[in-house]
Amino acid sequence: MGAAPTPEEYKMSLFEHLAELRTRLVRVVIVVLVLGVLSLTFAREIYGFLMRPVLMSLPSQSAQLIYTSAIEELNVLMKIGLYSGVFLATPVLLWQIWGFVSPGLYDNEKKLAGPFIVFGTLAFVAGAAFCYFVLLPQMFQFLLQREDVAVIEQRIDTGRLREQDALRYLALGDPQHAGALARTAVGDLQAAGEGRTTDQGLGPALLPKRSVDVMARIEGLGRLVDATRAGFGEQARPVLTQVMAKRLEAISAFGQGELDKAQQLSDEGAGLLAGVAAAQAQDFADLWRLERTLSVGRATVDSMNWTKPMLSMSEQLSLVLVLELAFGLIFELPLVMMVLGMVGLVSSAFLFKYQRHALVICLIAAAILTPTGDAVNLALMAGPMLLCYELGVVLVWLVEKRRKSQAPQPS
């Protein structure tokens, strides 16, 4: 039997290489367009899935994306189709890449086409999944949330849930349970640690939001009136009539900008509620204390959230897609390096020699690709790049070792 053909026997002219490259690129483009058109059927669902890390990081009251032109939404859906075609065409793209470089490989290496396509596709999917489930939530949480505000909001949301149940108990004519829940809620809100909220009023830095505090107190007084009316019926009517008179005066004072007077009238109206059931006066006082604490917390959060994110559909989609594609390519790096080593364009010795330079390049690329400046997201970007580079070096070394072991020994 004759000797196996060597790569030199497969030499092609430059124009033949360019013609083959053009043919393979045309095939990839056709597949991308076909899959992209098919993906348009599910474009909205795909967009909702991709934007989930963004929406989960936004405050609940503003968890939405906007579009600023009549055709922006259409452009977004078209972009979804195009990128979906690119992602779905990954196996075809890898197949064409292997077909382009295979003439320069030995016969035993050409048999690796299947593993190259399978592992290349899995690596691309793994990179995109890492970006979606690990990087994007961390990144958008850093960009869109203030940690100190989030802690306060968590406490206030829990307090509001307990307030609702306390008012339900009051509406059932059970002020004892209502007062107990109110005391528990106030204790949690005023517990030491991050997010602590007290009912002692606003500090000087938060005085511009005093109107929010007073309005919330007036609203809370209204909820107490409704619950008391439901729980005690006609026997509470005389007292509630007086409370409502105080509340209406407080509203009038609030409308005239007399915030101190409006707050005082609200406190007086809440104090009158104890006349409904004198034995439960402390329970009514605790319920009002909870309303005061929640109102101060609401004003505190409003004062800290003096900026409001209004994110456009197109910009957020572009950011997410670029990062998804970048991580998909990063996880392809070991296989790309292996193929380059197989065709003789790089060697393990060369890659080992310039490891420090590769480290610097990875850090620079991570800093450019990462839209945040924090160390966590930079590490989440640079870490996989460095690991993929090192894995690529090992694969090139294994290719070289395998070729040496299979090379004919000199006689």
C-alpha positions, 0 to 999 in steps of 0.5 A, spaced: 500 500 500 502 506 498 503 512 503 498 516 505 497 523 502 501 529 505 497 536 506 502 538 500 499 534 495 492 538 497 495 545 495 491 549 491 492 556 488 490 562 492 484 563 487 481 556 488 481 558 496 478 564 495 472 561 490 471 555 495 471 560 501 466 564 497 462 558 496 462 556 503 460 563 505 454 563 500 451 557 503 452 559 510 448 566 509 443 562 505 442 557 511 442 564 516 437 567 512 432 561 512 433 560 519 432 567 520 425 567 517 423 561 520 425 564 527 420 571 526 414 566 527 417 566 535 420 573 535 416 576 540 417 570 545 425 570 543 425 577 545 421 576 552 426 571 554 432 575 552 430 581 556 428 577 562 435 579 566 433 586 564 426 586 566 428 582 573 433 587 575 428 593 574 424 596 579 417 593 579 413 599 578 418 600 572 419 593 569 418 595 562 422 597 555 420 603 551 420 604 544 422 611 541 419 610 534 414 607 530 418 602 527 423 601 532 419 595 535 419 592 527 426 593 527 427 589 534 423 583 531 427 583 525 434 583 528 431 578 533 430 573 526 437 575 524 441 573 530 436 567 531 438 565 524 446 566 526 445 562 532 441 556 529 446 556 523 452 555 528 453 547 526 452 549 519 458 554 520 462 549 523 461 544 518 463 549 512 469 551 516 472 544 517 470 543 510 475 549 508 481 547 512 480 539 511 484 539 505 490 541 509 489 535 514 491 528 514 486 523 513 486 520 520 484 528 522 479 529 517 475 523 521 474 529 527 469 533 523 463 530 527 466 531 534 469 538 531 461 540 529 458 537 535 463 540 541 463 546 537 456 547 537 455 545 545 461 550 546 457 555 543 451 554 547 455 553 553 458 560 552 451 563 551 448 560 557 453 562 561 452 569 559 445 569 560 444 565 566 451 568 570 453 574 567 447 578 565 443 578 571 449 580 575 451 586 570 444 589 570 443 588 577 449 592 578 447 597 573 440 598 574 439 597 582 442 600 588 443 595 593 441 600 599 435 602 596 433 594 594 434 592 602 429 598 604 424 596 599 424 589 601 423 591 608 417 595 606 414 590 601 414 585 607 411 591 612 406 592 607 404 585 606 403 585 614 399 591 614 394 588 609 393 582 613 392 587 619 387 591 616 383 584 614 383 582 621 381 589 623 375 589 618 373 582 621 372 586 628 379 583 631 383 588 633 388 584 637 390 580 632 391 586 627 395 590 633 399 584 634 401 583 626 402 591 626 407 590 632 411 585 628 411 589 622 414 595 626 419 591 629 422 588 622 422 595 619 426 598 625 430 592 626 438 594 626 441 593 620 441 595 612 434 598 610 432 600 617 426 604 617 423 608 623 417 613 624 421 618 627 420 623 621 425 624 615 432 627 616 434 634 613 437 630 607 430 627 605 425 633 607 424 635 599 420 628 600 416 630 606 410 631 601 410 624 600 410 622 607 404 626 609 400 624 603 402 616 605 399 618 612 393 621 609 392 615 605 393 610 611 388 613 615 383 612 610 385 605 610 384 604 617 377 608 617 375 603 611 377 597 615 374 599 622 367 601 619 367 594 616 369 591 623 365 595 627 359 597 623 354 602 626 357 602 633 363 606 630 359 611 626 360 617 630 367 616 632 369 615 624 365 621 622 370 625 627 376 621 624 373 623 617 372 630 619 380 631 621 382 627 614 378 632 610 382 638 614 388 634 613 387 633 605 385 641 605 392 643 609 396 638 604 393 642 598 395 648 601 402 646 602 401 646 610 405 639 611 406 640 618 398 642 619 396 636 615 401 631 619 398 633 625 391 633 623 392 626 621 395 624 627 389 627 631 384 623 627 388 616 628 388 618 635 380 618 635 380 611 632 381 608 639 374 611 641 371 605 637 374 600 642 377 603 648 380 596 651 383 596 644 386 603 644 393 600 644 392 596 638 389 602 634 395 606 636 400 600 633 396 600 627 397 607 626 405 607 628 405 602 622 402 606 617 407 612 620 413 607 619 411 605 612 410 612 610 417 614 612 419 608 608 416 610 602 418 617 602 425 615 603 425 610 597 422 616 593 428 620 595 433 615 594 430 613 587 431 620 584 433 617 577 428 613 573 431 608 568 427 608 561 430 603 557 429 602 549 427 596 546 433 596 541 439 598 545 438 593 550 437 588 545 443 590 542 447 589 548 444 582 550 445 580 543 452 582 542 454 579 549 451 573 548 455 572 541 461 574 544 461 569 549 459 564 544 465 565 540 469 565 547 467 558 548 469 556 541 476 559 542 479 552 544 477 549 538 479 554 533 486 554 536 486 547 535 484 547 528 489 553 527 494 548 530 492 542 526 493 546 520 500 549 522 498 556 523 500 556 531 504 552 535 504 550 543 511 553 544 509 559 541 502 560 545 506 558 551 511 563 550 506 569 549 501 567 555 503 573 559 501 577 552 494 573 552 493 575 559 493 582 558 489 582 551 484 578 555 483 583 560 483 589 555 478 585 551 474 584 557 474 591 559 471 593 552 466 588 552 463 589 559 459 595 560 460 596 567 466 598 571 466 593 577 471 587 578 465 582 579 463 583 572 470 584 569 472 577 572 466 574 569 468 576 562 476 575 563 475 569 567 472 564 561 477 568 556 483 566 560 480 559 561 479 558 554 485 560 552 489 555 556 484 549 554 486 551 547 494 551 548 493 544 551 489 542 545 494 544 540 499 541 545 495 534 544 495 535 537 502 536 536 504 530 541 499 525 537 502 527 530 509 526 533 507 519 535 504 517 528 509 520 524 514 515 521 520 513 524 527 514 521 530 508 518 
